[in-house]
Amino acid sequence: MRISVIGCGHLGIPHAAAMAELGHEVIGVDTDADKIARLNRGECPIYETGLPELLARHTATGRLRFTTEIAEAAKFAELHFLGVGTPIDSDGRSYDTGQVFGAVRQLAPHLKQPCTIVGKSTVTVGTTRQLTALVHRLAPAGETADVVWNPEFLREGHAVEDSLRPDRIVAGLTTAEAEKAIRTVFAPILETGVPLFITTPETAELAKGAANSFLGVKISFMNAVSNMCDAAGGDVTQIVDILGVDVRIGKGSMSPGLGYGGGCLPKDIRAFTASAQKLGAADAATFLRAAEEINEHRTDVGLGLVVKALGRPLAGARITVWGAAFKPGTNDVRESPALSLAQALQTAGAVVTVHDPQAVSTAMHRNPELEYTDDLTASVDGADAVVLGTEWPEYRQADPGPLAGRTSTPLMVDCRTTLDAARWRTAGWTLHQIGRPAH
């Protein structure tokens, strides 16, 4: 198929590259001319595992190209994916869907033939119906232009993998023509046995919010249990193993730490909570808000653990924070728990240096007041404590022996409970982990 992807950010670029990998002819659209020029050169402005290689391969063949002209995309494509952002609104609780409606307002007047518009962004329930009415009013194609909601369930850091090999596809639609278009565009994926859920638009919209909110609740629950372990002297990692073998629960997303961040979970849970309130589901809203509050307090928990590990005030202490991205596999620092902790440490008087394998440049843009380095080994020089804030594999694989001699005190505060405690202890480090007794 000939498709367009409108919006070239953390969602749109991986999706466009994945669609080209599936064999489609793809044109990406964005208003940022400099970004478009870089993309057409095969340069990736964001980091996602496997994305730079995929982008370079398909821009070189011509199967994937980019433009700033939405009219060009409208003329070229028979199916249009919307991948623009839906940040949290000024009220702090609901989505700002201005970019979604803005993109449709620009696209619709150029739609002269039957086509399908497929929304990928996370939106408030009811948005698809409103967009459908807008498209039918503005597009010369009228009611032959369908609007479908196909929410993404991507894990940042795994966006390419999840786009090419998703665990499910959800499509909220109202016409047989729209269903045919969805089955055609995703045919290479569906042929591998991936389930397709055809739903109403409202069900599809709620499904994304429900999925992310459930993940947030699960993370918050284990962080609450880790607080209980800290108070009682228990070991949260053993509790994770004990719960994880229960097939009704599973071990995924149960590692305690600094909580969730990024551009999806925080805003999606806030907006889903607000939707529950608007729909009159008060008990659901109360439940979801409790999960939010636990997550919001994780920086304080991490800060307290560092102070406890040091055994003295933070003022003047040299602290190295490993991690700036909100999770491994991406350079996205939106609502990064690691950066929030680094900022809190500096506010408390510590001298903070941040290392990250991929996100130093994006972190510097968000928190220019902190010091940064790209050199993992040099990052610990003279450190009174090293704080692990993002669970990159580079940190798990680091050799603790040589690193110990470069610090003033070989003290590791693992705020992601991800390091091999015995390995680091054998190398001479004192190890503190959230929810576990000191090692």
Disulfide bonds with the S-S distance in Angstrom:
none
